[in-house]
Amino acid sequence: MLEITCGRKPILSRSSQSEMVLTDWVLECWGNGDIMQVLDHKMGHDYIEEQVALILKLGLLCSHPVAAMRPSMSSVIQFLDNVAQLPLNLLDIMKSREVTNGTEISDDSPESCSVSPLTFTEPFVSHGR
């Protein structure tokens, strides 16, 4: 979602020798209060800002470095259909690079999205064949 909306590759080359990850750039712009700065200029002005901001925020959430913090596809659909709302503290959740206080994004009811307790289980694939 981020690559399409931003019109950029996952790794951004900077003028200096360093590179920046697309998700970090979008998160930085959002934290600075201007998430729309990352929008691909080829989109022109034919868009609804709230919808684009939702896509960008969902793109960030779906690429969270902690897999348990990423929403399920059914949650993503509910967010896109405006059946569920993103948490008000989503920016804080996105800035968190680890699970704190045992939380995850869940969509227990179609009307809201909440942060609920998280339980880790060992995946069966970790044992090999």
C-alpha positions as CSV (number, residue, x, y, z in Angstrom):
1,M,0.0,0.0,0.0
2,L,2.8,2.4,0.9
3,E,4.8,1.9,-2.3
4,I,1.7,2.6,-4.5
5,T,0.5,5.6,-2.5
6,C,3.9,7.1,-2.2
7,G,5.1,6.1,-5.6
8,R,8.5,5.0,-4.1
9,K,10.5,1.9,-3.5
10,P,10.8,0.4,0.0
11,I,14.4,1.7,0.3
12,L,14.8,5.4,-0.5
13,S,18.2,6.7,-1.6
14,R,19.1,10.0,-0.1
15,S,21.5,12.6,-1.4
16,S,24.0,11.5,1.2
17,Q,25.5,8.0,1.4
18,S,22.7,6.8,3.7
19,E,19.4,5.2,2.8
20,M,16.0,5.5,4.4
21,V,13.3,2.8,4.7
22,L,10.0,3.9,3.2
23,T,8.1,3.0,6.4
24,D,10.5,5.1,8.5
25,W,10.0,8.1,6.1
26,V,6.2,7.9,6.2
27,L,6.3,7.5,10.0
28,E,8.6,10.5,10.3
29,C,6.4,12.7,8.2
30,W,3.3,11.6,10.1
31,G,5.0,12.3,13.4
32,N,5.9,15.8,12.1
33,G,2.2,16.4,11.4
34,D,2.4,16.1,7.6
35,I,1.7,12.5,6.5
36,M,0.3,13.8,3.1
37,Q,3.9,15.0,2.3
38,V,4.7,11.4,1.2
39,L,1.9,11.2,-1.4
40,D,3.0,10.5,-4.9
41,H,2.8,13.8,-6.8
42,K,1.5,11.9,-9.9
43,M,-1.8,11.5,-8.1
44,G,-2.5,15.2,-8.6
45,H,-5.3,16.6,-6.5
46,D,-8.0,14.1,-7.4
47,Y,-8.3,12.3,-4.0
48,I,-9.9,12.5,-0.7
49,E,-7.3,13.4,1.9
50,E,-8.9,11.3,4.7
51,Q,-9.0,8.2,2.5
52,V,-5.3,8.6,1.5
53,A,-4.3,9.2,5.1
54,L,-6.2,6.0,6.1
55,I,-4.3,4.0,3.4
56,L,-1.0,5.4,4.5
57,K,-1.7,4.6,8.2
58,L,-2.9,1.1,7.3
59,G,0.2,0.6,5.2
60,L,2.3,1.4,8.2
61,L,0.3,-0.8,10.5
62,C,0.5,-3.7,8.1
63,S,4.2,-3.4,7.9
64,H,4.8,-3.1,11.7
65,P,8.1,-4.8,12.6
66,V,6.3,-6.9,15.3
67,A,4.0,-9.3,13.4
68,A,1.6,-9.6,16.4
69,M,0.9,-5.8,16.0
70,R,-0.2,-6.2,12.4
71,P,-4.0,-6.3,11.7
72,S,-5.7,-9.3,10.2
73,M,-7.0,-8.9,6.6
74,S,-10.5,-8.9,7.9
75,S,-9.6,-6.0,10.2
76,V,-8.0,-4.2,7.2
77,I,-11.2,-4.6,5.2
78,Q,-13.3,-3.3,8.2
79,F,-11.0,-0.2,8.4
80,L,-11.3,0.4,4.7
81,D,-15.1,0.0,4.8
82,N,-15.3,2.4,7.8
83,V,-16.9,-0.3,9.9
84,A,-14.0,-0.1,12.4
85,Q,-11.9,2.9,13.3
86,L,-8.1,2.9,13.8
87,P,-7.0,3.4,17.4
88,L,-6.5,7.0,18.5
89,N,-3.0,6.1,19.8
90,L,-2.0,4.5,16.4
91,L,1.0,6.8,16.0
92,D,2.3,5.7,19.4
93,I,1.7,2.1,18.4
94,M,3.6,2.6,15.2
95,K,6.6,4.2,17.0
96,S,6.8,1.2,19.3
97,R,9.2,-1.3,17.8
98,E,8.3,-3.9,20.3
99,V,5.2,-5.3,22.0
100,T,4.8,-3.4,25.3
101,N,2.4,-4.2,28.1
102,G,1.3,-7.3,26.1
103,T,-0.8,-5.5,23.5
104,E,-2.0,-6.1,20.0
105,I,-4.5,-4.6,17.5
106,S,-7.8,-6.5,17.5
107,D,-11.2,-6.0,16.1
108,D,-13.5,-7.7,18.6
109,S,-16.5,-5.7,17.5
110,P,-17.2,-4.4,14.1
111,E,-17.9,-0.9,15.5
112,S,-14.5,-0.3,17.1
113,C,-10.9,-1.4,17.3
114,S,-9.2,-1.9,20.5
115,V,-5.9,-2.8,22.0
116,S,-6.1,-6.1,23.9
117,P,-3.9,-8.7,25.7
118,L,-1.5,-10.6,23.5
119,T,-0.6,-14.3,23.8
120,F,2.4,-15.7,22.1
121,T,2.5,-19.3,20.9
122,E,5.4,-21.1,19.3
123,P,4.7,-21.5,15.6
124,F,4.8,-25.1,14.3
125,V,7.2,-24.1,11.6
126,S,9.9,-23.4,14.1
127,H,10.5,-27.1,14.5
128,G,11.3,-27.8,10.9
129,R,10.3,-31.0,9.2
